Amino acid sequence: MLLTPFANIEKLASERKGGKAALEKLLAEHKPLTSKQLAVITDDRYLATMTRCVFNAGFNWKVIEHKWQGFEEAFHGFNPKGLAHLPPQQWDAYTSDKRIVRNAIKIGAVLDNAHFVWRTAEQQGSFAKVFAQWPSDDQIGLMAWLHKEGARLGGNTAMYFIRFMGKDSFILSGDVIARLQASGVAIADKPTSKRDLKQVQAAFNQWHEQTGFGYTRLSRIASMSIGKNYQAAPGMEED
């Protein structure tokens, strides 16, 4: 695949953000964790982050953030085995529980994902172990696994879950997609097909080999090199 050299993309991002030092300051805000660090995160935190990403999808994130302590209390700290064994009447009661967002479909996803995390832990020792060891040069494989085995963990939800857990990863924001397209990657405006995702992964792998940069760094620089984001954006919205 013939791609725009990443040095050119980094130069554009640096110019747009006020220079190399300003760009580095922005990039320092979101450093990925190591595999060892990811492997020791308890499985309840993986289920909690899954749940947060599932509820964030289609909702105002600030609403979920404001109610999050209620989620933690209602779902008993997100212990996967404990939630998987709650009686059906408890799950029915969640649809009228004011501590959480009362969306029956997404509440059902909490139960399904509790089984997913618990089942993986029973088979592999821990969910964290599987997640931590998955190579970043096969992020689309990890996304496919989450989508197949989990509930409502497809597309952007999977990408945000991977990133929010701290794994080195790309996010296909509008600006990242635009940069990939401008760099010679023939993908749709919403790259969801297997072909498009393979193209995306191949591009990031090539840039990684070219620069030695991690995937989070590559993704964030790509997002800052194009579009209207000339100034620093808060949180994760920039990428």
C-alpha positions in Angstrom: 0.0 0.0 0.0 1.4 3.4 -1.1 0.8 5.8 1.8 1.6 9.4 2.6 4.8 9.3 4.7 3.8 9.7 8.3 6.5 12.4 8.8 4.4 14.6 6.5 1.3 14.0 8.6 3.0 14.7 11.8 4.4 18.0 10.4 0.8 19.0 9.5 -0.5 18.2 12.9 2.4 20.1 14.5 1.7 23.2 12.4 -2.1 23.1 13.2 -1.5 22.7 17.0 1.0 25.5 17.4 4.3 23.6 17.1 6.0 20.4 18.1 6.0 21.2 21.8 2.3 21.9 21.8 1.6 18.7 19.9 3.7 16.7 22.3 1.8 18.2 25.3 -1.5 17.1 23.7 -0.2 13.6 23.0 1.1 13.2 26.5 -2.5 13.4 27.9 -3.4 9.9 26.7 -0.5 7.4 27.1 -1.5 3.8 26.6 -0.8 1.2 29.3 1.6 -1.7 28.9 0.4 -5.3 28.5 1.6 -6.0 32.1 -0.5 -3.1 33.4 -3.6 -4.2 31.4 -3.2 -7.8 32.7 -3.6 -6.8 36.3 -6.7 -4.8 35.9 -9.5 -6.7 37.6 -12.3 -8.1 35.4 -14.9 -6.1 37.1 -13.3 -2.9 35.7 -13.4 -4.4 32.2 -17.1 -5.1 32.6 -17.7 -1.6 34.1 -15.9 0.0 31.1 -17.8 -2.1 28.6 -21.1 -1.0 30.3 -20.1 2.6 30.2 -19.2 2.5 26.5 -22.5 0.6 25.7 -24.6 3.2 27.6 -22.5 6.1 26.1 -23.5 5.1 22.6 -26.4 7.2 21.5 -26.6 9.1 24.8 -25.0 12.3 26.1 -21.8 11.1 27.8 -22.2 13.7 30.5 -25.5 12.1 31.5 -23.8 8.7 32.0 -20.9 10.3 33.8 -23.3 12.1 36.2 -25.1 8.9 37.0 -22.1 6.6 37.1 -21.9 6.1 40.8 -25.4 4.9 40.7 -24.5 2.4 38.0 -21.6 1.1 40.2 -24.0 0.7 43.2 -26.9 -0.8 41.2 -24.7 -3.4 39.4 -22.8 -4.3 42.6 -19.4 -3.1 41.5 -19.7 -5.0 38.2 -18.6 -8.4 39.6 -19.1 -10.6 36.5 -19.8 -13.9 38.2 -22.1 -12.2 40.7 -24.1 -10.4 38.1 -24.3 -13.5 35.9 -26.0 -15.3 38.8 -28.6 -12.6 39.7 -32.2 -13.9 39.5 -34.3 -12.8 36.6 -36.6 -10.6 38.8 -33.5 -8.5 39.7 -32.8 -7.8 36.0 -36.5 -6.9 35.5 -36.3 -4.5 38.4 -33.4 -2.6 36.8 -35.8 -1.2 34.2 -37.3 0.9 37.0 -34.1 1.6 38.9 -33.6 5.4 39.0 -29.9 5.0 39.8 -29.2 4.1 36.2 -30.4 4.9 32.7 -33.5 2.7 32.3 -32.9 1.3 28.8 -34.0 -2.3 28.8 -31.9 -3.3 25.8 -28.7 -1.9 27.2 -29.5 -3.3 30.7 -29.8 -6.7 29.0 -26.3 -6.1 27.5 -24.9 -5.8 31.0 -26.1 -9.3 31.8 -24.8 -10.7 28.4 -21.4 -9.1 28.9 -21.2 -10.3 32.5 -21.5 -13.8 31.1 -19.0 -13.0 28.4 -16.4 -11.7 30.8 -17.0 -14.5 33.3 -16.9 -17.2 30.6 -13.6 -15.9 29.2 -12.2 -15.8 32.7 -13.3 -19.4 33.4 -11.7 -20.5 30.1 -8.5 -18.4 30.1 -7.8 -17.5 33.7 -9.0 -13.9 33.4 -10.6 -11.6 30.8 -7.7 -9.2 31.4 -5.1 -11.7 30.3 -6.8 -12.2 26.9 -7.3 -8.5 26.4 -3.8 -7.6 27.4 -2.1 -10.2 25.2 -4.0 -9.3 22.0 -1.6 -7.7 19.6 -2.2 -4.1 18.6 -1.4 -4.9 15.0 -4.6 -7.0 15.0 -7.0 -4.5 16.6 -9.6 -5.5 14.1 -9.4 -9.1 15.3 -10.0 -7.9 18.8 -12.9 -5.8 17.7 -14.4 -8.8 15.8 -14.0 -11.0 18.9 -15.7 -8.4 21.1 -18.5 -8.0 18.6 -19.1 -11.8 18.2 -18.8 -12.8 21.9 -20.1 -9.7 23.6 -23.3 -7.7 23.4 -23.6 -4.3 21.7 -19.8 -4.1 21.4 -19.5 -3.4 17.7 -17.9 -0.6 15.8 -17.2 2.6 17.7 -18.3 1.1 21.0 -15.6 -1.5 20.7 -13.0 1.0 19.7 -13.8 3.3 22.6 -13.8 0.4 25.0 -10.4 -0.7 23.9 -9.0 2.9 24.2 -10.7 3.6 27.5 -9.2 0.5 29.0 -5.8 2.0 28.0 -4.8 -0.4 25.2 -2.6 1.0 22.4 -5.2 1.5 19.7 -6.7 3.6 16.9 -10.1 5.2 16.9 -11.9 5.8 13.5 -13.2 9.3 14.2 -14.3 11.4 11.2 -10.9 13.2 11.1 -8.9 9.9 11.3 -11.0 8.5 8.4 -10.4 11.7 6.4 -6.7 11.5 7.0 -6.6 7.8 5.9 -8.5 8.6 2.8 -6.3 11.6 2.0 -3.2 9.4 2.5 -4.2 6.9 -0.1 -6.4 4.4 1.8 -9.5 3.6 -0.3 -12.1 3.2 2.3 -15.7 4.3 2.8 -16.7 7.3 4.8 -18.0 4.8 7.4 -15.5 1.9 7.1 -17.3 -1.0 8.6 -16.8 -3.8 6.0 -14.1 -6.4 6.6 -12.3 -5.1 3.5 -12.2 -1.5 4.8 -11.1 -2.5 8.3 -8.3 -4.6 6.9 -7.2 -1.6 4.9 -7.3 0.6 8.0 -5.3 -2.0 10.0 -2.7 -2.4 7.2 -2.2 1.4 7.0 -1.7 1.8 10.8 0.7 -1.2 10.7 2.7 0.4 8.0 2.9 3.7 9.8 3.9 1.9 13.0 6.7 0.0 11.2 7.8 3.3 9.5 7.9 5.4 12.7 8.0 3.1 15.7 5.1 5.1 17.1 2.3 3.3 19.0 -1.2 3.1 17.6 -2.7 5.6 20.0 -0.1 8.2 19.0 -0.5 7.5 15.3 -4.3 7.8 15.6 -4.2 11.0 17.6 -1.7 12.7 15.3 -3.7 11.6 12.3 -6.8 13.2 13.8 -5.0 16.5 14.5 -3.6 16.8 11.0 -6.9 17.4 9.2 -10.4 18.9 9.6 -11.5 21.8 11.8 -9.7 20.9 15.1 -7.0 23.6 15.0 -7.2 24.0 18.7 -6.9 21.4 21.4 -10.2 19.6 22.1 -11.1 18.3 25.5 -11.1 14.6 26.5 -11.1 11.9 23.8 -13.2 13.8 21.3 -10.3 14.9 19.1 -9.5 11.3 18.1 
